[in-house]
Amino acid sequence: MQDTRQGKYLGLPSVIGKSKNQFSAKIKERVHKKLFGWKEKVLSMGGKEILIKAVAQEISTYTMSCFQLPKGLCEDLEGMMRNFWWGQKEEEAKMAWVGWKKMCKSKVQGGMGFRNLQAFNLDMLSKQAWRLFTNPSTLVARIYRAKYYPSSDVMGAKLGSSPSYAWCSIYNSLEVIRRGTRWRVGNG
């Protein structure tokens, strides 16, 4: 019998233990490889912007829709992108003339439109939670309901005993939905 615990399914590890270090290291390595490859080329600021937005920020998007990335990983990824933005070569001083929070604001608000990875991660997970709430008859919703909230809906769910990493991630995003939804009286 083959041991599948170390395998991948849809590009994600099939098992994620309590320590997220190995999981985090693979994502960091992929982003670092892309950024290191770009540093060899002379790119304009516009080119850097496009490559950060189109590749570096997109590498972990699918993972973010399934799992909540550790805060340290998000900070490390943003740090790599920030260093790439402000300095072209490894030896160059990377003086940041504008803070990363300001650069994450939209262009209309004076920023560059880069993603705040932690906020984006919670948004992606809250999208999954919203699907569980609006489509309770899907297979994944029925599985989660049976294990974590058998007598209520996803909004009234509890974390439960020994929850999976995926459920912990979705559970942590429920506050985004609670803050953003409102009850409205309709005619039906």
Secondary structure, 3 states (H helix, E strand, C coil): CCCCCCCEECCEECCCCCCCHHHHHHHHHHHHHHHHHHHCCCCCHHHHHHHHHHHHCCCCHHHHHHCCCCHHHHHHHHHHHHHHHHCCCCCCCCCCCCCHHHHCCCHHHCCCCCCCHHHHHHHHHHHHHHHHHHCCCCHHHHHHHHHHCCCCCHHHCCCCCCCCHHHHHHHHHHHHHHHHCCCCCCCC
